[in-house]
Amino acid sequence: MDELRRALQTRIEAGTLPGAVAAVASSDGRARVDALGVTEFGGEVPMRRGTPFRITSMTKPMVAAVAMMLVEDGTLTLDAPVESWLPELAGRRVLRRLDAALADTVPAQRPILVEDLLTFRLGHGLLLGPESDYPVAAAGRALDLTLAEPFPRTPYAPDEWLRRFASLPLMYQPGARWAYSTGTLLLGVLLSRASGVPLDDLLRDRLFTPLGMTSTGFTLTPSTAAQLPAHYQAGERQDLSPPSLWTQRPPFPDGSAGLASTVDDVLAFGRFLLSAGADLLTPSSVQAMTTNHLTGPQIESAGILLDGSGWGYGMSVTVRPDDISGPGRYGWDGGYGTSWCNDPATGRVCVLLTQVSDIFWNGTMPEFLHLALRCNVPA
């Protein structure tokens, strides 16, 4: 852990990061948390253990966990068509090819299933490359659906958001390919409709409160929001998600990237899964969440987004040894500079929280994981 702290401190002193909060916990309850640096370049406010972070796509596994709770209580069925709750998605059409005009479609060969949302195989997702090459991607942006970046937020409530989304064709046949992010946007709407409870309240009641995750949510108090670190990407400060935005309840609770959280709350979630669901989920549901469901060709076609890993429900799962660990490590990252993983082989929960998106391509994140999974957690 001392080596890990020194590595992060070196990056802070080099100007790679203004600050970070890092944690490693073991399966027996031990943990070490280090808060280093400050919340913005040139600032004087220190990072603290309780500093809140925009965790963006780390929202996905939390929403997936609540989905499995609704499966266990009989509210949902994994093999049920989503149109049972989202009738707007009945009778889907599919583009003949990705760059086709929106009207150049064929009928979907089968309905979208609940499990398709969890495995990101519903037939719609993020496309890498210029939107001008893909009319369907450009149309999604024109509809203000926030299908790619989480901010600025969509202005539409879930029903109107879904009505607009349903005007788009699918990109692929349901079940055929893995495509990033849209699945948990739709899953958030589905969970709210099926339960009859707004998504933010549902997550609070079923997951956050039972696990003591008191600092996680789609909104923050003014005093907590004021502590959000500045966000940087490609060396530039970004202002799409200012603290003032987080004091307002969003019209659309974003099940893909809408949460803020703290290191202790993320550790609580990681320990919950590492303990096979505690009293909230059965071990079999946790196993389903943390087991790869993709075929080899689906992993290969995902390219850089999965980088050879598989996908469980709302999170990646390694399927082969890599430079960090053996197969079976699971977790996910947030595009604003956050990372969480569990490694069942070593009984480790590893969390790195920054607000610098560059950690994914400047070597910070792999260095952190490499050290975190090899350190001794003090008693």
C-alpha positions as CSV (number, residue, x, y, z in Angstrom):
1,M,0.0,0.0,0.0
2,D,2.9,2.4,0.7
3,E,4.2,1.7,-2.9
4,L,0.7,2.4,-4.2
5,R,0.5,5.6,-2.3
6,R,3.9,6.7,-3.6
7,A,2.9,5.9,-7.2
8,L,-0.2,8.1,-7.0
9,Q,1.8,10.9,-5.2
10,T,4.4,10.8,-8.0
11,R,1.6,11.4,-10.6
12,I,0.2,14.2,-8.5
13,E,3.6,15.9,-8.2
14,A,4.1,15.5,-12.0
15,G,0.8,17.3,-12.7
16,T,-1.0,14.2,-14.0
17,L,-3.6,14.4,-11.3
18,P,-4.6,17.1,-8.8
19,G,-5.6,14.5,-6.4
20,A,-7.2,11.1,-5.8
21,V,-8.8,8.8,-3.3
22,A,-7.7,5.2,-3.4
23,A,-8.8,2.2,-1.4
24,V,-8.1,-1.5,-1.1
25,A,-10.2,-3.8,1.0
26,S,-9.9,-7.5,1.8
27,S,-12.6,-10.1,2.2
28,D,-12.1,-10.2,6.0
29,G,-13.1,-6.5,6.4
30,R,-9.7,-4.9,6.5
31,A,-9.3,-1.7,4.3
32,R,-6.9,1.1,3.7
33,V,-8.0,4.4,2.2
34,D,-5.6,7.1,1.1
35,A,-6.7,10.6,0.1
36,L,-4.0,12.5,-1.7
37,G,-3.7,15.9,-3.3
38,V,-6.4,18.5,-3.9
39,T,-9.7,18.7,-5.7
40,E,-8.5,20.9,-8.6
41,F,-5.3,21.9,-10.2
42,G,-4.0,25.0,-8.5
43,G,-6.5,24.6,-5.7
44,E,-6.1,24.3,-1.9
45,V,-9.1,22.1,-0.9
46,P,-7.6,18.7,0.0
47,M,-9.1,15.5,-1.2
48,R,-10.8,13.7,1.8
49,R,-12.1,10.3,2.4
50,G,-15.6,11.7,2.2
51,T,-15.1,13.7,-1.0
52,P,-18.0,12.9,-3.5
53,F,-17.2,12.0,-7.1
54,R,-19.2,11.7,-10.3
55,I,-18.9,7.9,-10.8
56,T,-20.7,8.0,-14.2
57,S,-20.7,4.5,-15.7
58,M,-20.0,2.8,-12.3
59,T,-23.8,3.5,-12.0
60,K,-24.4,0.5,-14.3
61,P,-23.5,-2.4,-11.9
62,M,-25.5,-0.8,-9.1
63,V,-28.6,-0.6,-11.3
64,A,-28.0,-4.2,-12.4
65,A,-27.9,-5.4,-8.8
66,V,-31.4,-3.8,-8.2
67,A,-32.7,-5.4,-11.4
68,M,-31.7,-8.8,-9.9
69,M,-33.5,-8.0,-6.7
70,L,-36.7,-7.5,-8.8
71,V,-36.0,-10.8,-10.6
72,E,-35.7,-12.5,-7.2
73,D,-38.9,-11.1,-5.8
74,G,-40.8,-12.0,-9.0
75,T,-41.4,-8.5,-10.3
76,L,-39.2,-9.3,-13.4
77,T,-38.3,-12.3,-15.4
78,L,-35.0,-12.4,-17.3
79,D,-36.4,-14.1,-20.4
80,A,-39.5,-11.9,-20.6
81,P,-39.8,-9.4,-23.5
82,V,-39.3,-5.8,-22.2
83,E,-42.4,-4.7,-24.1
84,S,-44.4,-6.2,-21.3
85,W,-43.4,-3.1,-19.3
86,L,-42.2,-0.9,-22.2
87,P,-44.8,-1.3,-24.9
88,E,-43.2,1.5,-26.8
89,L,-40.5,-1.0,-27.8
90,A,-42.8,-3.6,-29.4
91,G,-42.4,-4.3,-33.1
92,R,-38.8,-3.2,-33.4
93,R,-37.2,-2.5,-36.8
94,V,-33.5,-3.0,-37.4
95,L,-31.2,-1.1,-39.7
96,R,-30.0,-3.1,-42.8
97,R,-26.5,-1.8,-42.0
98,L,-25.1,0.7,-39.5
99,D,-24.7,3.6,-41.9
100,A,-28.2,3.1,-43.5
101,A,-30.9,5.7,-43.6
102,L,-33.3,5.5,-40.6
103,A,-36.0,4.1,-42.9
104,D,-33.8,1.4,-44.4
105,T,-34.8,-1.4,-42.0
106,V,-35.9,-5.0,-41.6
107,P,-38.1,-6.5,-38.9
108,A,-36.5,-7.6,-35.6
109,Q,-36.2,-11.4,-35.5
110,R,-37.3,-11.5,-31.9
111,P,-38.3,-9.1,-29.1
112,I,-35.8,-7.5,-26.7
113,L,-35.6,-9.5,-23.5
114,V,-34.9,-8.2,-20.0
115,E,-31.6,-10.0,-20.0
116,D,-30.6,-8.3,-23.2
117,L,-30.6,-5.0,-21.3
118,L,-28.3,-6.4,-18.7
119,T,-25.9,-8.0,-21.1
120,F,-26.0,-5.0,-23.6
121,R,-27.2,-7.2,-26.4
122,L,-30.5,-5.4,-27.0
123,G,-29.3,-4.2,-30.5
124,H,-28.5,-0.6,-29.7
125,G,-25.5,1.2,-28.2
126,L,-22.5,3.5,-28.6
127,L,-20.9,3.8,-32.0
128,L,-17.3,4.8,-32.2
129,G,-16.5,7.2,-35.0
130,P,-18.0,10.4,-36.4
131,E,-21.8,10.7,-36.0
132,S,-22.0,12.0,-39.5
133,D,-21.2,8.5,-40.7
134,Y,-24.2,7.1,-38.8
135,P,-27.6,8.6,-39.3
136,V,-29.0,6.7,-36.3
137,A,-26.4,8.2,-33.9
138,A,-26.9,11.7,-35.2
139,A,-30.7,11.2,-34.8
140,G,-30.2,10.1,-31.2
141,R,-28.3,13.3,-30.4
142,A,-30.8,15.5,-32.2
143,L,-33.5,13.9,-29.9
144,D,-31.5,15.0,-26.8
145,L,-31.5,11.4,-25.5
146,T,-27.9,11.6,-24.0
147,L,-27.0,8.2,-25.4
148,A,-23.2,8.8,-25.4
149,E,-21.9,11.3,-22.9
150,P,-23.9,11.7,-19.6
151,F,-23.7,15.5,-19.5
152,P,-25.5,17.7,-20.3
153,R,-28.4,15.7,-19.0
154,T,-31.4,14.9,-21.2
155,P,-34.3,17.3,-20.3
156,Y,-37.0,14.7,-20.7
157,A,-38.8,12.6,-18.1
158,P,-38.6,8.8,-18.6
159,D,-41.9,8.4,-20.5
160,E,-41.0,11.1,-23.0
161,W,-37.4,9.9,-23.2
162,L,-38.7,6.4,-24.1
163,R,-41.2,7.7,-26.6
164,R,-38.4,9.5,-28.4
165,F,-36.0,6.6,-28.2
166,A,-38.7,4.3,-29.6
167,S,-38.7,6.4,-32.8
168,L,-35.2,5.1,-33.6
169,P,-34.5,1.7,-35.3
170,L,-32.2,-0.8,-33.6
171,M,-28.6,-1.1,-34.9
172,Y,-28.4,-4.8,-34.6
173,Q,-30.7,-7.8,-34.2
174,P,-31.6,-8.4,-30.5
175,G,-29.1,-10.8,-29.0
176,A,-26.6,-10.6,-31.9
177,R,-23.9,-8.2,-30.6
178,W,-22.7,-6.4,-27.5
179,A,-23.2,-2.6,-27.7
180,Y,-22.4,-0.2,-24.9
181,S,-24.5,1.8,-22.5
182,T,-28.1,2.0,-24.0
183,G,-29.1,-1.1,-22.1
184,T,-28.9,0.4,-18.6
185,L,-30.6,3.6,-19.8
186,L,-33.6,1.5,-20.8
187,L,-33.1,-0.7,-17.7
188,G,-33.6,2.3,-15.4
189,V,-36.9,3.1,-17.1
190,L,-38.0,-0.6,-17.0
191,L,-37.2,-0.9,-13.2
192,S,-39.2,2.2,-12.4
193,R,-42.2,1.0,-14.5
194,A,-42.1,-2.6,-13.2
195,S,-41.8,-1.5,-9.5
196,G,-44.0,1.5,-9.7
197,V,-41.3,3.5,-7.9
198,P,-39.0,6.3,-9.3
199,L,-35.6,5.0,-10.0
200,D,-33.8,7.2,-7.5
201,D,-36.2,6.1,-4.7
202,L,-35.9,2.4,-5.8
203,L,-32.1,2.4,-5.7
204,R,-32.1,4.2,-2.3
205,D,-34.7,1.8,-0.8
206,R,-33.4,-1.5,-2.2
207,L,-29.6,-1.0,-2.3
208,F,-28.2,2.2,-0.8
209,T,-30.0,2.3,2.5
210,P,-29.5,-1.4,3.3
211,L,-25.8,-1.2,2.5
212,G,-25.3,2.1,4.3
213,M,-24.4,3.9,1.1
214,T,-25.7,7.2,2.5
215,S,-23.6,9.4,0.1
216,T,-24.7,7.9,-3.2
217,G,-27.5,9.3,-5.4
218,F,-28.6,11.3,-8.4
219,T,-28.7,14.4,-6.3
220,L,-26.6,15.9,-3.6
221,T,-27.2,18.4,-0.8
222,P,-25.8,21.9,-1.6
223,S,-22.9,21.5,0.9
224,T,-22.0,18.0,-0.5
225,A,-22.3,19.1,-4.1
226,A,-19.9,22.0,-3.4
227,Q,-17.2,19.4,-2.6
228,L,-17.3,17.8,-6.1
229,P,-13.8,17.9,-7.6
230,A,-13.2,19.6,-10.9
231,H,-13.4,17.3,-14.0
232,Y,-10.5,17.3,-16.5
233,Q,-10.2,15.6,-19.9
234,A,-7.3,15.8,-22.3
235,G,-5.7,18.3,-19.9
236,E,-8.6,20.7,-20.1
237,R,-11.1,21.5,-17.3
238,Q,-14.6,20.5,-18.3
239,D,-17.7,22.3,-17.0
240,L,-20.7,20.2,-18.3
241,S,-21.4,18.8,-14.8
242,P,-21.0,21.8,-12.3
243,P,-21.8,21.3,-8.6
244,S,-25.0,23.4,-8.9
245,L,-26.4,20.8,-11.3
246,W,-26.2,18.1,-8.6
247,T,-28.6,20.0,-6.2
248,Q,-31.4,19.5,-8.7
249,R,-33.4,16.2,-9.1
250,P,-32.8,15.2,-12.7
251,P,-35.9,14.8,-14.9
252,F,-34.4,11.5,-16.1
253,P,-32.5,9.4,-13.5
254,D,-29.7,8.1,-15.7
255,G,-29.3,4.3,-15.0
256,S,-26.1,4.3,-17.1
257,A,-24.1,7.2,-15.7
258,G,-26.1,9.4,-13.3
259,L,-24.8,8.7,-9.8
260,A,-22.3,10.4,-7.5
261,S,-20.7,8.5,-4.7
262,T,-17.8,8.3,-2.2
263,V,-15.0,5.7,-1.7
264,D,-16.7,4.1,1.4
265,D,-20.0,3.7,-0.5
266,V,-18.3,2.1,-3.5
267,L,-16.4,-0.2,-1.1
268,A,-19.7,-1.2,0.5
269,F,-21.1,-2.1,-2.9
270,G,-17.9,-4.1,-3.8
271,R,-18.0,-6.0,-0.5
272,F,-21.7,-6.7,-1.0
273,L,-20.9,-8.6,-4.2
274,L,-17.8,-10.2,-2.9
275,S,-19.8,-11.6,0.0
276,A,-22.2,-13.3,-2.5
277,G,-25.0,-10.8,-1.9
278,A,-25.2,-10.7,1.9
279,D,-28.9,-10.7,2.7
280,L,-30.0,-8.7,-0.4
281,L,-29.3,-11.1,-3.2
282,T,-28.8,-14.9,-3.5
283,P,-25.3,-16.2,-4.4
284,S,-26.8,-17.5,-7.7
285,S,-27.9,-14.0,-8.7
286,V,-24.4,-12.6,-7.8
287,Q,-22.9,-15.3,-9.8
288,A,-25.1,-14.5,-12.8
289,M,-24.1,-10.8,-12.5
290,T,-20.3,-11.6,-12.3
291,T,-20.1,-14.3,-15.0
292,N,-19.4,-13.6,-18.6
293,H,-22.4,-14.0,-20.9
294,L,-20.8,-13.1,-24.2
295,T,-19.6,-15.4,-27.0
296,G,-16.1,-15.2,-28.2
297,P,-17.1,-13.3,-31.4
298,Q,-19.2,-10.8,-29.4
299,I,-16.2,-10.1,-27.2
300,E,-14.0,-9.6,-30.2
301,S,-16.5,-7.3,-31.9
302,A,-16.6,-5.1,-28.8
303,G,-13.1,-4.0,-29.5
304,I,-11.4,-1.4,-27.3
305,L,-14.4,-0.9,-25.1
306,L,-14.0,-4.4,-23.5
307,D,-10.4,-5.0,-24.6
308,G,-10.8,-8.8,-24.5
309,S,-12.9,-9.0,-21.3
310,G,-16.4,-10.4,-21.2
311,W,-19.6,-8.9,-19.8
312,G,-21.8,-10.0,-17.0
313,Y,-24.8,-8.0,-15.9
314,G,-23.8,-4.3,-15.9
315,M,-20.1,-4.9,-15.6
316,S,-17.1,-6.5,-17.3
317,V,-15.6,-9.9,-16.4
318,T,-12.1,-11.0,-17.4
319,V,-12.1,-14.3,-19.2
320,R,-8.4,-14.8,-19.5
321,P,-5.3,-13.9,-17.5
322,D,-3.9,-10.4,-18.1
323,D,-1.2,-8.2,-16.7
324,I,-3.3,-7.4,-13.6
325,S,-4.9,-10.8,-12.5
326,G,-6.2,-14.1,-13.6
327,P,-9.6,-14.6,-15.1
328,G,-12.7,-13.7,-13.0
329,R,-11.9,-10.2,-12.0
330,Y,-15.1,-8.1,-12.4
331,G,-16.1,-4.4,-12.1
332,W,-16.4,-1.3,-14.2
333,D,-15.0,2.2,-14.6
334,G,-16.5,5.7,-14.9
335,G,-15.5,7.9,-17.8
336,Y,-14.8,10.9,-15.6
337,G,-11.9,9.1,-14.0
338,T,-13.1,6.4,-11.5
339,S,-12.5,2.7,-11.3
340,W,-13.7,-0.2,-9.2
341,C,-13.1,-3.9,-9.4
342,N,-13.4,-7.1,-7.3
343,D,-10.9,-9.9,-7.6
344,P,-12.4,-13.1,-6.0
345,A,-9.1,-14.9,-6.3
346,T,-7.4,-12.6,-3.9
347,G,-10.5,-11.4,-2.0
348,R,-9.8,-7.8,-2.9
349,V,-12.0,-4.8,-3.5
350,C,-10.1,-2.0,-5.3
351,V,-11.3,1.6,-5.8
352,L,-9.7,4.6,-7.4
353,L,-11.6,7.8,-7.5
354,T,-10.4,10.9,-9.5
355,Q,-12.1,13.3,-11.8
356,V,-9.4,13.1,-14.5
357,S,-10.6,11.1,-17.6
358,D,-7.0,10.8,-18.8
359,I,-6.3,8.0,-16.2
360,F,-7.5,5.5,-18.8
361,W,-4.9,6.3,-21.4
362,N,-2.0,7.8,-19.4
363,G,-1.2,4.5,-17.5
364,T,-2.6,5.6,-14.1
365,M,-5.5,3.0,-13.9
366,P,-3.5,-0.1,-14.9
367,E,-0.7,0.9,-12.5
368,F,-3.2,1.3,-9.7
369,L,-4.8,-2.1,-10.3
370,H,-1.4,-3.8,-10.7
371,L,-0.3,-2.6,-7.3
372,A,-3.6,-2.8,-5.6
373,L,-4.0,-6.5,-6.2
374,R,-0.6,-7.3,-4.9
375,C,-0.5,-5.2,-1.7
376,N,-1.0,-6.3,1.9
377,V,-4.0,-4.7,3.5
378,P,-3.1,-3.7,7.1
379,A,-5.2,-4.8,10.0
